[in-house]
């Protein structure tokens, strides 16, 4: 995040950097969930806090040719909720399908869900 940038604005910026989404093409809603993890970076333990936001955009809004920081992303896809629930692939954060399902049924929660 850059100084003075909100988390939602950072999410929009990341969509542009990593997937080539124009900021005008995406709408980000209130935070749904968050997760924190500690891990080693450069020999030091750091704590990373991830925040998850629903974003509304179309498949046509994604243009990897416009991405400026692809971060080794080789592919992207849309996940229908039933496939996300049923996949045997490892999906992080764990519990994401349940958070998405609750959002679709009830909207943004009063407080972000804490994920493990």
N, C-alpha and C positions, 0 to 999 in steps of 0.2 A: 504494500500500500504506500502511496505517496502521501506526503504531509497534507492534511486537510481533506483527504479523500475519504468518502464514506465506504463502508463495506459493500454496499450495493453498487456504487460507482466502480469500485475495484473489480467486482464480478463482471460488469459490462466491459471494462477495459481488458480483462483477461480473455473474454470471449473474442474480442477483436484481435488480441495478440496471438492467441493459440489456434483460433478457428476462422479468422478473417471475417468476423461478423461486424458490420457497421453499427456503431452505437445507436444510430437512429432507428435501426431495425429491431431492436430488442427492448422488451419491457421486463424489468426485474421487480418482483413483488417483495413483501416483507420476509425476513429471515424465517425459515422453517425449522432448522436444526443446527446443531453444532457438535463438534467432536474435538477433543484434545488428545495429543499424543506426545510423548517424549521420545526422542531418538538422537543418535549421535550425528553431528555434522562437524567435520574438521577436528575430530578428537574431543569435542565438547558436547555435553548434553544440552539440547534445546527443547523447549516446549512449543509445539505447533498447535495453533487453534484454527480449525477449519469451520467456516460458516457456510451454510447451504441455503440458497435462494431459488425459488422457482423463476424461470425465465421463459417468456413467451416470444417465440420466433418461429420461422418456417424453415424447412429443409433448404429452400432456395437462398436463405439468408447466410448460410454457411458457405464460405469460399476460401478453402485453404491456400489458394494462390495469393490472397491478400494478407495472410497471417505473417506476423513479423517475428514471432517467437514460438515456433511449433513445439518445442519441448519434447521432441521425439515422438510426437503423436503420429501414428502410422495410419489410423483409420478412425472413423466415428460412425455412429449409427443411432437411430431412434429405437428406444426400447418400449414396446407396448407393456403396460403394467402387468398383464398376465405372464409375459415372457420374463420380465424382471423378477417376478415372484418365483417362477419355476426354474430359472437357470441354475445349472450346476457350476457355472463359472464363478470365480471369486469376484464379488462386487463390493467395493468400499464406498461409503461406510456400510458396515453391516446394519441391517434394519432400514435401509433406504427405501425399499419397496413399501414397507408399512407407513413410513412418513409420507410418501407420495400418495398412497391410497387415502390416508386421513385428510391430506390437503385437498384432494379431489372431492371428497365427500363433505368436508366441513370448512374448507378454506384455511387461511393462515391461522396457526394456533396463537393463543394469547401470549405464550412464552415459547421460545424455541425449544424443541425436543433435544435432549442431551443423548447423543449416540455413543456407543462404545467402539 
